[in-house]
Amino acid sequence: MSLQDIGVVGNSATKREVFPSMERAQKGWATRNQVLFKLEGRNNSMNINNGKGVVNTGLGKTEGLDIFNENIIKFEKIEK
């Protein structure tokens, strides 16, 4: 199972431009085994990906967080 399999979108731009087949998020998504995808930083933010924005991924508190953690391939501690 992937994060997209349990994904919902957080705004209309995300649904229209990135994930047209996903449903819109409802209140409580973070505790209902869902992951929130939300397109942010567009239009007036030319310094963010040339105005195209980035997709923020909210993992929630349940299955999405587990899927993410189980698929970490490698990590490295960076000293301050």
GITA-V939378 format. One record per backbone hydrogen bond with DSSP energy under -1.0 kcal/mol. NH is the residue of the N-H (numbers start at 1). CO is the residue of the C=O. If there is no record, write none. Layout:
nh=NH co=CO
nh=NH co=CO
//
This chain:
nh=7 co=4
nh=8 co=35
nh=9 co=23
nh=10 co=37
nh=15 co=11
nh=16 co=12
nh=17 co=13
nh=18 co=14
nh=19 co=14
nh=22 co=19
nh=25 co=9
nh=29 co=26
nh=31 co=28
nh=32 co=29
nh=34 co=29
nh=35 co=6
nh=36 co=58
nh=37 co=8
nh=38 co=56
nh=40 co=54
nh=43 co=51
nh=48 co=45
nh=51 co=48
nh=52 co=49
nh=53 co=48
nh=54 co=40
nh=56 co=38
nh=58 co=36
nh=61 co=30
nh=66 co=62
nh=67 co=63
nh=68 co=64
nh=69 co=65
nh=70 co=66
nh=72 co=69
//
